[in-house]
Structures are given as C-alpha cells and as structure tokens.
Amino acid sequence: MAAGEPMEYRVLLSDISQNLSQDELISMKFMCKDIGKRRLEKLSSGIQLFQALEEQDRLSWEDTQFLARLLGVIGRSDLENKLAAFHRGGGRLQHPACEVGPNSHDLNVAIDAVCDNIGKEWRNLARKLGIRESQLQEIEYNYPRDMKRQIESTLTEWQRKKGSDASVDNLVAALRSCKLNMVAEVVEEKVKNSR
C-alpha cells in the first residue's frame, strides 16, 4: 500500500475485481496489451490486472481514469460510477441512495461539470442546496487548498442527503437561483452530450 493511500481504495479495487466476469476480465486485458502478452496470460483476476496497471503508473488511488475508461468500454457503468463516487468522497467509499438508477449517469456528469466550472461561488450553491455552515467548514478543513475536492465533497453530501430527490434538474435550478446561469448551461450541455 502506497503512502497516503486510503484503505478504502483497496476495498474498492477488490469489489470491482469480484464483480467482473471472466469475459469482462479478458476484454480488459485485451485493452492493456502494453503489459506484455506473457504477463497478461498469467493474470487471472481483476486485482492482478490492477496491480500490473499500478506498476506501470496507469492506476493509483489518486488517478483511476484509465480504469474508469476500461470499465466504460466493457459496459460496466455501475462499477465506473463507484469509482466516481469514491473520488467525489475524497478517497472514501460513498454509497449515496441515488448512485444507482436510470439517472445516475446524468447526475455524475452534472456533478463533474459543476466541479470543473463553478469556482469560488461553490459555497453559495452549497447553501442553496441545504448544506449547513458547519458542514462547509468541516469540508474546508478536510481539504484545505483543494477547491475541487471541497466542491465534490459538498455535492456528494447533498446527493447523500437528498437520495432519490437529488437530480440534475434540482442541481440546475439551484445554480440558476444563485445566478450561476453559465454554469447551469454548461451542466445541461454536458449532460445532453453524454447521452
């Protein structure tokens, strides 16, 4: 385990590995040819593949984009969503009530768009979404000088709190009521283009 790596990361990788079928593992291995044919033939589990990717610096607890891409290509958006929730939770496993279901992909896209575009106005949005001041202070304390993580944590908390009521429409409405119309338009556009 690398320094600073949360134990939840290993738990997440184990969970993903256990949820992969043999055919899905074969498909993922096929997309990782640069590991080497002989080594790939010896890999019999997702965990072994993930370790090989870590050795090549293509996977770490801070950067799971390559793994997310692999999961997306094999059609496992449920596992891809677990990775996204892990990062929104600041390296902690998250199990928000609305993480599954027909609209979970859209909400994840919307949250990512907000994180990338809102900037310093995130606290106003958080208050509009019903996040208490004490929670905001705790989030800022947990992630000093990392505004993106602060925003992700805030939106994950809102998502957890609201459950199935957390939706793209509610997020866009909150953005518009904070006079963040440009961010709202970016969110709507990204969600539309992700379908």
C-alpha positions as CSV (number, residue, x, y, z in Angstrom):
1,M,0.0,0.0,0.0
2,A,1.4,3.4,-1.1
3,A,1.9,6.2,1.4
4,G,-1.2,8.2,1.9
5,E,-3.4,5.6,0.1
6,P,-6.7,5.1,1.8
7,M,-7.6,1.5,2.7
8,E,-11.0,2.1,1.0
9,Y,-9.1,2.2,-2.3
10,R,-8.0,-1.4,-1.9
11,V,-11.5,-2.4,-0.8
12,L,-12.9,-0.7,-3.9
13,L,-10.5,-2.5,-6.2
14,S,-11.3,-5.8,-4.6
15,D,-15.0,-5.1,-5.0
16,I,-14.6,-4.2,-8.7
17,S,-12.5,-7.3,-9.2
18,Q,-15.1,-9.6,-7.6
19,N,-17.8,-8.1,-9.8
20,L,-16.0,-8.8,-13.1
21,S,-16.9,-11.8,-15.1
22,Q,-14.2,-13.8,-16.8
23,D,-15.2,-12.5,-20.2
24,E,-15.1,-8.9,-18.9
25,L,-11.6,-9.5,-17.5
26,I,-10.5,-10.9,-20.9
27,S,-11.8,-7.8,-22.6
28,M,-10.0,-5.5,-20.2
29,K,-6.8,-7.5,-20.6
30,F,-7.1,-7.1,-24.4
31,M,-7.1,-3.3,-24.0
32,C,-3.9,-3.5,-21.9
33,K,-1.6,-5.1,-24.4
34,D,1.3,-2.9,-23.4
35,I,1.6,-5.0,-20.2
36,G,3.0,-7.8,-22.3
37,K,1.4,-11.0,-23.7
38,R,3.1,-13.4,-21.4
39,R,2.3,-11.4,-18.3
40,L,-1.3,-10.9,-19.4
41,E,-1.8,-14.6,-19.9
42,K,-0.8,-15.2,-16.2
43,L,-3.3,-12.6,-14.9
44,S,-6.3,-14.5,-13.6
45,S,-8.2,-11.8,-11.6
46,G,-9.0,-8.1,-11.7
47,I,-6.8,-7.5,-8.7
48,Q,-3.8,-8.9,-10.6
49,L,-4.6,-6.7,-13.6
50,F,-4.9,-3.7,-11.4
51,Q,-1.5,-4.4,-9.8
52,A,0.1,-4.6,-13.2
53,L,-1.5,-1.3,-14.1
54,E,-0.2,0.3,-10.9
55,E,3.3,-0.9,-11.6
56,Q,3.1,0.9,-15.0
57,D,1.8,4.1,-13.2
58,R,-1.5,3.8,-15.1
59,L,-3.6,3.3,-11.9
60,S,-3.3,4.8,-8.5
61,W,-5.8,5.9,-5.8
62,E,-5.4,9.4,-7.0
63,D,-5.8,8.6,-10.7
64,T,-8.3,6.0,-11.7
65,Q,-9.2,7.5,-15.1
66,F,-7.7,4.6,-17.1
67,L,-9.6,2.0,-15.1
68,A,-12.8,4.1,-15.5
69,R,-12.2,4.1,-19.2
70,L,-11.8,0.3,-19.3
71,L,-14.9,-0.2,-17.3
72,G,-16.8,2.1,-19.6
73,V,-15.7,0.3,-22.7
74,I,-16.8,-3.1,-21.3
75,G,-20.2,-1.6,-20.4
76,R,-19.9,-1.6,-16.6
77,S,-21.1,1.8,-15.8
78,D,-22.2,0.6,-12.4
79,L,-18.5,0.0,-11.5
80,E,-17.5,3.2,-13.2
81,N,-20.0,5.1,-11.0
82,K,-18.4,3.5,-7.9
83,L,-15.1,5.0,-8.9
84,A,-16.6,8.4,-9.5
85,A,-18.3,8.3,-6.1
86,F,-15.0,7.3,-4.5
87,H,-13.3,10.4,-5.8
88,R,-16.3,12.7,-5.0
89,G,-16.0,11.4,-1.5
90,G,-12.3,12.4,-1.2
91,G,-11.0,8.9,-1.2
92,R,-13.7,7.4,0.9
93,L,-16.2,4.9,-0.3
94,Q,-19.6,6.5,-1.0
95,H,-22.9,4.8,-1.3
96,P,-25.4,7.6,-2.0
97,A,-29.0,6.5,-2.5
98,C,-29.2,7.9,-5.9
99,E,-25.9,6.4,-7.1
100,V,-27.9,3.7,-9.0
101,G,-30.8,4.0,-11.3
102,P,-31.6,5.4,-14.7
103,N,-30.5,9.0,-13.9
104,S,-27.3,8.3,-12.0
105,H,-25.0,8.7,-15.1
106,D,-26.6,12.1,-15.8
107,L,-26.1,13.3,-12.2
108,N,-22.5,12.1,-12.1
109,V,-21.9,14.1,-15.4
110,A,-23.6,17.1,-13.9
111,I,-21.6,17.0,-10.7
112,D,-18.3,16.7,-12.6
113,A,-19.4,19.7,-14.8
114,V,-20.1,21.8,-11.7
115,C,-16.8,20.9,-10.1
116,D,-15.0,21.9,-13.2
117,N,-16.8,25.2,-13.8
118,I,-18.2,26.8,-10.6
119,G,-15.1,28.2,-8.9
120,K,-15.3,30.3,-5.8
121,E,-19.1,30.6,-5.9
122,W,-19.4,27.0,-4.7
123,R,-20.3,28.0,-1.1
124,N,-23.4,29.9,-2.3
125,L,-24.5,26.8,-4.2
126,A,-23.9,24.6,-1.2
127,R,-26.1,26.8,1.0
128,K,-28.8,26.8,-1.7
129,L,-28.6,23.0,-1.7
130,G,-29.2,23.0,2.1
131,I,-25.7,22.2,3.3
132,R,-25.2,23.6,6.8
133,E,-22.4,26.1,7.5
134,S,-20.8,23.7,10.0
135,Q,-20.6,21.0,7.2
136,L,-19.0,23.5,4.9
137,Q,-16.4,24.4,7.5
138,E,-15.7,20.7,8.0
139,I,-15.3,20.1,4.3
140,E,-12.9,23.1,4.0
141,Y,-10.9,21.8,7.0
142,N,-10.7,18.3,5.4
143,Y,-9.5,19.6,2.0
144,P,-7.5,22.8,2.6
145,R,-6.3,24.5,-0.6
146,D,-8.2,21.9,-2.8
147,M,-11.3,23.6,-4.0
148,K,-12.3,20.8,-6.4
149,R,-12.3,18.3,-3.6
150,Q,-14.3,20.7,-1.5
151,I,-16.9,21.1,-4.2
152,E,-17.0,17.3,-4.9
153,S,-17.5,16.6,-1.2
154,T,-20.2,19.2,-0.9
155,L,-22.1,17.7,-3.8
156,T,-21.7,14.2,-2.6
157,E,-23.1,15.3,0.8
158,W,-26.1,16.9,-1.0
159,Q,-26.5,13.7,-3.1
160,R,-26.4,11.5,0.1
161,K,-28.8,13.7,2.0
162,K,-31.4,14.1,-0.8
163,G,-31.2,10.5,-2.0
164,S,-33.5,10.0,-5.0
165,D,-34.5,13.7,-4.8
166,A,-31.0,14.6,-5.9
167,S,-31.4,15.2,-9.7
168,V,-29.8,17.2,-12.5
169,D,-32.9,19.4,-12.6
170,N,-32.7,20.3,-8.9
171,L,-29.0,21.0,-9.3
172,V,-29.6,23.2,-12.3
173,A,-32.4,25.0,-10.6
174,A,-30.1,25.7,-7.6
175,L,-27.4,27.0,-9.9
176,R,-29.9,29.4,-11.6
177,S,-31.2,30.6,-8.3
178,C,-27.6,31.6,-7.4
179,K,-27.4,33.5,-10.7
180,L,-24.9,31.0,-12.0
181,N,-26.6,30.7,-15.3
182,M,-23.5,30.0,-17.4
183,V,-22.5,27.1,-15.1
184,A,-26.1,25.8,-15.4
185,E,-25.9,25.9,-19.2
186,V,-22.6,24.1,-19.2
187,V,-24.1,21.4,-17.0
188,E,-27.2,21.0,-19.3
189,E,-25.0,20.8,-22.3
190,K,-22.6,18.2,-20.9
191,V,-25.5,16.0,-19.7
192,K,-27.1,16.3,-23.1
193,N,-23.9,15.4,-24.9
194,S,-23.2,12.4,-22.6
195,R,-26.3,10.6,-23.7
